[in-house]
Amino acid sequence: MMNNLMLMILFNIFISFFFLLLNYMISKKKMLMREKNSSFECGFDSFISSRLPFSIHFYLISILFLIFDVEIILLFPLINSLNLLNYYNWLFSSLMVLIILYLGLEYEKNEGSLKWFI
């Protein structure tokens, strides 16, 4: 049992390093070409970044989506626990999880993170 586990771990590490090495060899962006990727303004330091900024609002929305998505996934074991608990205990625990989810949603709405229009 332990040998199989050790072999699987070593195999996964080997595959991971193999793909990292393959990515390094095939990659078109090399660390030596860092100067070619930067903006050029007559030899002076650039005034602005060569990369376009993105809205932090969409980043916050995506983080909120991930948090609530994980919380919804945590509801799935409650379906299986219906066989283990009596109905009232199951209902109480399910309602507590849903109330916590709803309170988190209301907090985010009152904080202003859920404004869809800027």
C-alpha angles and dihedrals in degrees: 000000000000092000091054091050091048091049092050092049092048091046091051092048091049093050091047093052091044091056092045090052091046090051091050092051097045098038116114094205110077127185089238091064094061092113092053091055095052123088118262125216109173094298095304126114110273119257095217135025117267090227122081116242120239129214113266088208092072090047090055091048091052092049090050090049091053093048094050091042091056090047091052090050088054088062093066095077088057089069091059092044090064088083093050101045131050116254098260095050090047091049092048094050092045092050092048091054091047092047091052089050091049093047090052090051092050091048091053091047093050091045090057098241093121098059105131095194120054 
